[in-house]
Amino acid sequence: MLREMSVREGLWFALGTGSAYVLFLQLNIHVFQAQDPFRGVSVFFLPAGVKLLAILIGRHWGALGLVVANFLMSMLEWPDTPKATLLLMACVWAGTTLLVVIWLAGRMRLRQDLRGMTFVQFIVIDAVAASSHALIYNGLLVGLGNRHPEEWLPSATAMAMGDFLGSGAMMLMLLLAVRMWTWRRAP
């Protein structure tokens, strides 16, 4: 987090995060959905990058925007699924990443503004967040009867790889944008 956000700033951040998630979700659906090995599992999931970056920067405000956006988009995708189940899934989806980021940021002694964060640290956070989320989320799907138990490991593995690759791609795009911005502003 760059600095402590006021409630107003946090709500705007949550709205921006949710909007970015929906935008990248739609892009992902139109470009990569044909390669999806399981329903709801993408082999290259750009919105996972939005999720990780939003939570790294805005912590709980980022998670709030993601939960709301994921819940709303899930209602469109699975209209027959009980709303409480969709809300639970959205909370697990964002909450797992939030807990991993809080835990690893503390263990790595990352500054609140993320200055000094190395690309290797980002890769570690990305890998742990993607793996944790995929295992827990797919376990919940099995527990709710929405996925067969024998599909748990293959779908969790595919989801972890898709989230990891999507987050890595988003981070590289962000680094490239920052590099271009600073290059254009150099004297």
WORAFEN-V986187 format. One record per residue. RES is the residue in three letters. PSI is psi in degrees with one decimal (none if undefined). D_CENTER is the distance of its C-alpha to the mean C-alpha in whole Angstrom. Layout:
BEGIN
res:RES psi:PSI d_center:D_CENTER
res:RES psi:PSI d_center:D_CENTER
END
This chain:
BEGIN
res:MET psi:134.6 d_center:16
res:LEU psi:-43.0 d_center:19
res:ARG psi:168.1 d_center:21
res:GLU psi:128.0 d_center:21
res:MET psi:144.9 d_center:20
res:SER psi:168.9 d_center:23
res:VAL psi:-43.5 d_center:22
res:ARG psi:-48.2 d_center:23
res:GLU psi:-40.5 d_center:20
res:GLY psi:-41.3 d_center:18
res:LEU psi:-38.9 d_center:18
res:TRP psi:-39.8 d_center:18
res:PHE psi:-43.3 d_center:15
res:ALA psi:-42.4 d_center:13
res:LEU psi:-44.3 d_center:15
res:GLY psi:-40.2 d_center:14
res:THR psi:-47.8 d_center:10
res:GLY psi:-40.8 d_center:11
res:SER psi:-43.4 d_center:13
res:ALA psi:-40.2 d_center:11
res:TYR psi:-48.3 d_center:8
res:VAL psi:-43.7 d_center:12
res:LEU psi:-50.5 d_center:13
res:PHE psi:-28.6 d_center:11
res:LEU psi:-46.1 d_center:11
res:GLN psi:-42.6 d_center:15
res:LEU psi:-45.9 d_center:15
res:ASN psi:-43.1 d_center:13
res:ILE psi:-43.7 d_center:15
res:HIS psi:-26.6 d_center:18
res:VAL psi:-41.7 d_center:18
res:PHE psi:-5.8 d_center:17
res:GLN psi:-30.4 d_center:17
res:ALA psi:-24.1 d_center:21
res:GLN psi:0.8 d_center:19
res:ASP psi:124.0 d_center:17
res:PRO psi:-27.1 d_center:19
res:PHE psi:153.8 d_center:18
res:ARG psi:126.7 d_center:18
res:GLY psi:6.5 d_center:14
res:VAL psi:120.6 d_center:13
res:SER psi:141.0 d_center:13
res:VAL psi:-10.1 d_center:14
res:PHE psi:95.9 d_center:12
res:PHE psi:92.4 d_center:9
res:LEU psi:-35.9 d_center:8
res:PRO psi:-21.4 d_center:6
res:ALA psi:-31.4 d_center:3
res:GLY psi:-40.0 d_center:5
res:VAL psi:-44.8 d_center:5
res:LYS psi:-50.8 d_center:3
res:LEU psi:-45.2 d_center:4
res:LEU psi:-41.0 d_center:7
res:ALA psi:-39.0 d_center:8
res:ILE psi:-35.8 d_center:8
res:LEU psi:-42.0 d_center:10
res:ILE psi:-48.5 d_center:12
res:GLY psi:3.3 d_center:12
res:ARG psi:-116.6 d_center:12
res:HIS psi:-27.8 d_center:13
res:TRP psi:-40.1 d_center:13
res:GLY psi:-43.2 d_center:10
res:ALA psi:-39.7 d_center:9
res:LEU psi:-49.1 d_center:12
res:GLY psi:-37.4 d_center:11
res:LEU psi:-41.0 d_center:8
res:VAL psi:-47.3 d_center:10
res:VAL psi:-48.2 d_center:13
res:ALA psi:-43.8 d_center:12
res:ASN psi:-41.4 d_center:10
res:PHE psi:-47.5 d_center:14
res:LEU psi:-43.3 d_center:16
res:MET psi:-34.8 d_center:14
res:SER psi:-34.3 d_center:15
res:MET psi:-34.0 d_center:18
res:LEU psi:-38.4 d_center:19
res:GLU psi:-40.3 d_center:18
res:TRP psi:71.1 d_center:20
res:PRO psi:-22.7 d_center:22
res:ASP psi:-8.9 d_center:24
res:THR psi:136.3 d_center:22
res:PRO psi:139.9 d_center:23
res:LYS psi:-36.2 d_center:21
res:ALA psi:-38.2 d_center:21
res:THR psi:-43.7 d_center:19
res:LEU psi:-38.5 d_center:16
res:LEU psi:-41.8 d_center:16
res:LEU psi:-45.7 d_center:16
res:MET psi:-40.6 d_center:13
res:ALA psi:-40.4 d_center:11
res:CYS psi:-40.7 d_center:12
res:VAL psi:-41.5 d_center:11
res:TRP psi:-49.2 d_center:8
res:ALA psi:-36.8 d_center:7
res:GLY psi:-38.1 d_center:10
res:THR psi:-45.7 d_center:10
res:THR psi:-40.8 d_center:7
res:LEU psi:-47.1 d_center:9
res:LEU psi:-40.8 d_center:12
res:VAL psi:-44.0 d_center:11
res:VAL psi:-46.4 d_center:11
res:ILE psi:-45.9 d_center:14
res:TRP psi:-51.2 d_center:16
res:LEU psi:-34.4 d_center:16
res:ALA psi:-38.8 d_center:16
res:GLY psi:-44.5 d_center:19
res:ARG psi:-36.0 d_center:20
res:MET psi:-3.2 d_center:20
res:ARG psi:44.8 d_center:22
res:LEU psi:142.1 d_center:19
res:ARG psi:153.2 d_center:21
res:GLN psi:-34.5 d_center:19
res:ASP psi:2.0 d_center:19
res:LEU psi:6.0 d_center:18
res:ARG psi:138.7 d_center:21
res:GLY psi:-4.9 d_center:22
res:MET psi:128.3 d_center:19
res:THR psi:162.8 d_center:19
res:PHE psi:-34.6 d_center:17
res:VAL psi:-42.2 d_center:18
res:GLN psi:-40.5 d_center:17
res:PHE psi:-43.6 d_center:13
res:ILE psi:-42.5 d_center:14
res:VAL psi:-47.8 d_center:15
res:ILE psi:-44.2 d_center:12
res:ASP psi:-48.3 d_center:9
res:ALA psi:-45.2 d_center:12
res:VAL psi:-42.1 d_center:12
res:ALA psi:-45.6 d_center:9
res:ALA psi:-44.7 d_center:8
res:SER psi:-46.6 d_center:12
res:SER psi:-48.0 d_center:12
res:HIS psi:-47.0 d_center:9
res:ALA psi:-42.8 d_center:11
res:LEU psi:-46.0 d_center:14
res:ILE psi:-46.0 d_center:14
res:TYR psi:-47.1 d_center:12
res:ASN psi:-31.9 d_center:15
res:GLY psi:-39.7 d_center:18
res:LEU psi:-40.5 d_center:17
res:LEU psi:-41.2 d_center:18
res:VAL psi:-45.6 d_center:21
res:GLY psi:-32.9 d_center:22
res:LEU psi:-4.3 d_center:22
res:GLY psi:12.7 d_center:24
res:ASN psi:-4.9 d_center:21
res:ARG psi:141.0 d_center:21
res:HIS psi:142.4 d_center:24
res:PRO psi:-36.1 d_center:24
res:GLU psi:-13.7 d_center:25
res:GLU psi:-7.0 d_center:22
res:TRP psi:-56.0 d_center:20
res:LEU psi:-47.0 d_center:20
res:PRO psi:-40.0 d_center:20
res:SER psi:-36.9 d_center:17
res:ALA psi:-39.9 d_center:15
res:THR psi:-46.0 d_center:16
res:ALA psi:-41.1 d_center:15
res:MET psi:-43.2 d_center:11
res:ALA psi:-43.5 d_center:11
res:MET psi:-43.5 d_center:13
res:GLY psi:-42.5 d_center:11
res:ASP psi:-43.7 d_center:7
res:PHE psi:-47.8 d_center:10
res:LEU psi:-40.6 d_center:11
res:GLY psi:-42.2 d_center:9
res:SER psi:-41.3 d_center:7
res:GLY psi:-42.3 d_center:11
res:ALA psi:-42.0 d_center:12
res:MET psi:-41.2 d_center:11
res:MET psi:-41.4 d_center:12
res:LEU psi:-40.2 d_center:15
res:MET psi:-41.3 d_center:15
res:LEU psi:-46.2 d_center:15
res:LEU psi:-40.3 d_center:17
res:LEU psi:-42.6 d_center:20
res:ALA psi:-43.6 d_center:20
res:VAL psi:-42.9 d_center:21
res:ARG psi:-43.8 d_center:23
res:MET psi:-40.0 d_center:25
res:TRP psi:-46.4 d_center:25
res:THR psi:-32.3 d_center:27
res:TRP psi:-41.0 d_center:29
res:ARG psi:-26.2 d_center:30
res:ARG psi:-9.6 d_center:31
res:ALA psi:144.6 d_center:33
res:PRO psi:none d_center:36
END
